[in-house]
């Protein structure tokens, strides 16, 4: 294969990975909106459209395999393809977490802890994902380190939110025995939501880590 065509395939792979990130970010946004508005129609869209993310992932996975098998890339090109393969895997998993938000929306009957700002956490994780993919697009190592640093803020937000849930649960008065089972279900769902958003941040860090490795052959951020 001529060198120019090979380089075009590499650039197309990058563009497709960025496109996948846009789709995943949109699904995550939809999941957050569905959860905030108790919008069952939107929640069902998020769930139903997960197949699109999965299909795109499989197509890009095959593109990576074909480039590795047919071109036998070395050095920077090899790191780029390997990093992109890992990045699309993280994106697919973020898509799964967005689907979880849709499912939590369908299960929720009421807003039992309105003071817990889940939306703030969601906005922060969306920003992290955007910054991580921008670092990938622009091959910016400084931006990779910035994403990793932002994860500490996400972890703190999630820790505070989880603590607030448990504190309010303990302090709540006038709870009857009949209310306990439903309340525990609500608490469990909310804690799962917080956990899943924290995992989105972790996947954004993974993307930044693989991007740094791609750019500088530096595995410092890889766990």
Secondary structure, 3 states (H helix, E strand, C coil): CCHHHHHHHHHHHHHHHHHHHHHHHHHHHHHHHHHHHCCHHHHHHHHHCHHHHHHHHHHHHHHHHHHHHHHCCCHHHHHHHHHHHHHHHHHHHHHHHHHHHHHHHHHCCCCCCCCCCHHHHHHHHHHHHHHHHHHHHHCCHHHHHHHHHHHHHHHHHHHHHHHHHHHHHHHCCCCCHHHHHHHHHHHHHHHHHHHHHHHHHHHHHHHHHHHHHHHHCCCCCCC
